Amino acid sequence: MKQIYLDCFSGVSGNMLLGALLDGGVPEAYLRQTIESVLGKDEFELVIRQKQLNGFACCQVEVNCREGHHHRHLGDIAAILERSALQAEVADGALRVFQRLARAEAAVHGTSVEKIHFHEVGAVDAIVDIVGTVAGFFFLGPATISCSHLPINRGWVRCAHGEIPLPAPAVCRLLEGVPVYGDTVERELVTPTGAALVVELSSSFGLLPPMTLQHTSYGAGTLERPDGRPNLLRLLQGEELRVAEAQEVEVVDTHIDDWNPELWPHVSTLLMEAGALDVSLSPIQMKKGRPGFLVRAICTPALTPAIKTILFAETTTLGLRIRREQRATLPREGVKVETPWGPVAAKKILRPKGVMITPEYEACRQLAQAKGVSLQAVYAAVAEWCPEPSKE
């Protein structure tokens, strides 16, 4: 499966995405033809420049509206897309982006989606950015799209409602649930259009996923950063590098000193049933000499909300610490081991200097109990088992 990763180290906007897509292999003729199937040539001018920014070869796209900005409702935009000659996947994707924008704007202004005026995001340039970006990813695909954490900055920006603080209120709404970090640059690094596009199109946010990298491209924004850093978006394309297990995990920790540890077997069972990769309970010495416990759960990022809910509900903790980490694992698979008392489940682990077979505790315990033998004897039988030689 193809992988596309959006490295938004300087934020994201519609024109930055268009530039990175053109630099990444989307033909200019295809982009122009796609947009002209939605808007007439007399409504916009697309200026495409190949340039260098801080030593990076990149593509910059500017959209000039010939008749100024048009204020539209969501229904107006839906009608435009429906009348167009776009592929169904592109038209549907673009409409979902505008619907996401409409929900964010309606929430900010305290009105309904139907009544919201899009102002800038409903203008010709936003239609070009959204339709062009969705079409560009469709051209490069099919692919899994993921995105880096996004920078959130301070400052002010002028819009139809006057001066508003950065990040724009709609951006804050759009990025709820998305990992972000602070940036001291007082410029608009993440625009509403850019936020809506990456949230709608990306399947995940975080570090670069495992891939065999094949192509790197850059799209330039129009603002100039006061700190001298390049205002670029980097797009990385490659083939998915399959791994046996998730190599990016989240570690959820808490310290508690007023909890009954007799409840731990129940809590650990709930955590494992919720998908935790591992859980542990460690005794620690806390403030004022109090004995306490470190409760830890390791899980994939997608399961962190469920793990948090269990820990808040089943322990006395008032807060959790969460951090993302990389891990390295050995290849392993489940096998059936023949013992004098019947087959039992075990793991075959491929180590750098050979294969190791380790017993599965629950399976061995059940077999020992059913056959009236010691658990130690079952473990010893598993340790002596040798797999059949490979026929390859």
TAWO-V402108 format. One line per field, one symbol per residue. psi: psi as a letter, one per 20 degrees, with the letter a starting at -180 (. if undefined). Layout:
psi->???
This chain:
psi->pqppponlikaprghgggghgghjipphhggghghiigqqhihrpooppprpokipprppppopphkaqppqrhhghhhghhirkqqhhggggghhghhgggggggggilarhhipphcgijrghhgggggggghghhgiaqqpprqrqppprraqqpahjbpqqqqqhhggghjpipprqqpipmqohorgggghghhhhpirpbrpqpqophqprppqrhqppijiqpnqppppqappopqhrpiprppoqqpqjlqoihighgghggghhijqhqqqopproaqkjpqaqopppprqhhigghgggghhhirjqiqqppqpqqqpqqpqqprppprijrqqqrpoporhkappppqoggggghggghikrqhhhgghhghippqqqqi.
